[in-house]
Amino acid sequence: MQARFILALLAAAFLLAAALRWRRNAKHADPATRTWLLIALIFTAIAAWLQWHTS
């Protein structure tokens, strides 16, 4: 598999982890939820950059 697809899949996994954490904490964002979201954003940005610049 190519790195851009792996990173996109990891971004989705981190976004899912953030959503589950947010739901478990009665819809309140704690530092761990924000961290998962930040990691998902970073992985999304890198995957998007790889998608557009290596095609």
C-alpha positions in Angstrom: 0.0 0.0 0.0 1.0 3.6 -0.6 1.8 5.8 2.3 -0.9 8.3 1.5 -3.6 5.7 1.9 -2.1 4.3 5.1 -2.0 7.9 6.6 -5.6 8.5 5.5 -6.7 5.3 7.2 -4.8 6.3 10.3 -6.4 9.7 10.3 -9.9 8.1 10.1 -8.9 5.8 13.0 -7.8 8.7 15.2 -11.0 10.6 14.3 -13.0 7.6 15.4 -11.0 7.4 18.6 -11.8 11.1 19.3 -15.5 10.6 18.6 -15.7 7.6 20.9 -13.8 9.5 23.7 -16.1 12.6 23.2 -19.2 10.4 23.4 -18.0 8.5 26.4 -17.4 11.8 28.3 -21.0 12.9 28.0 -20.2 15.1 25.0 -17.5 17.2 26.7 -14.1 17.6 25.1 -11.3 16.9 27.5 -7.6 17.2 26.7 -7.4 13.6 25.4 -10.2 14.2 22.9 -8.5 17.4 21.6 -5.2 15.5 21.3 -6.9 12.7 19.2 -8.4 15.4 17.0 -5.1 17.2 16.6 -3.4 14.0 15.6 -6.2 13.2 13.1 -5.8 16.7 11.6 -2.1 16.3 11.2 -2.4 12.9 9.6 -5.2 14.2 7.3 -3.0 17.2 6.2 -0.1 15.0 5.5 -2.2 12.4 3.6 -3.8 15.2 1.5 -0.4 16.7 0.7 0.9 13.4 -0.4 -2.3 12.8 -2.5 -1.9 16.1 -4.4 1.8 16.3 -4.7 2.8 12.7 -5.6 0.1 11.8 -8.1 
